[in-house]
């Protein structure tokens, strides 16, 4: 065991040691992702993330995560064709979204919509591996359409049909904003999707693996993963980062506000990570793209505030291994791409579905149900008291 070890005596006097929050606990094996948190290194199936960000596309990275090898050009061409053919989503799914309260959070709407997709899969109960791979492809293809459609409906607009001439990232931006993105904007989104696609046994991926380990279905696993990603300690942090940048407003106010938050023992969103004790390599890449975009759009305010926060945080809590994580610079980057803040976490899901589904398939290949234990701290014994003999306390 590693990490923060807690020692407690249970209700019967027996002493137990355990890792709170499963920190450092090895739950099973994987071939999909390797992270060296001390050195700030991340690899998908052995390939450093920097190489994938520079040379790959989201489509190729998804194939690689799912099937375990880099595709040949024929395999990649076929995969892209299959993804394009599965981008469209049943109208009934959008009808469900239309009937949800307009005040619902996009991540909650996404959770409902993706869950409902399962009802339109006539083979949803077929648990052959072949069907799981097909379902994974369908989900990777459909997530951008569903997420973009949700945002259009929330704004009182009609969802935009996918454009088969556009790649995965460009088409997502097109369905979201209603206009074809520049090549640069499409490439930035493509890289952001590659960087968010996979990250080992994070909370949402673990959620998906726990669900599929009962031999439930892929839609349930992915729906549960969305719910897990939504939380501000996980994927929901990117939205909170942008709201914090807006609250700060200008780089010269950043230091005082961050110091006050630290004095209040507030967690600064976009900083810290269970695994990394060094700069998250994804944050490094996103920081560079955020800077370039800021210069291109001629508004460096959000990037400047981010850099000031980074400087203050490294000075104040860097010794604890607290550095920017993937959510920190993705916030300003998405802002510069013209994306509304409430869509930041759904974008994370649009990307991470590749990792989730790859893990679901891997879990099924050598499955054993996840069933840990807890230390019982309740009363050692109590007798049942009939209702008429109970008193109000
Ligand atoms: N701001 C200030 N201090 C922090 C932060 C932060 N963001 N994160 C950790 N710390 C401090 C803690 O206060 C603690 O200090 P202490 O030892 O003096 O008490 C120490 O660093 C260790 O922190 P833990 O909370 O034990 O770390 P844990 O591994 O449980 O939590 C987590 C990791 C949830 C990511 C945490 O760092 C956090 O809440 N960060 C902010 C939310 C965030 O950005 N989440 C996204 C993570 S990336 C992702 O999921 C995609």
Boltz pocket constraint, residues with backbone or C-beta under 6 A from the ligand:
constraints:
  - pocket:
      binder: B
      contacts: [[A, 21], [A, 202], [A, 232], [A, 233], [A, 234], [A, 235], [A, 237], [A, 266], [A, 267], [A, 268], [A, 269], [A, 270], [A, 271], [A, 272], [A, 273], [A, 274], [A, 275], [A, 317], [A, 320], [A, 322], [A, 325], [A, 326], [A, 327]]
      max_distance: 6.0
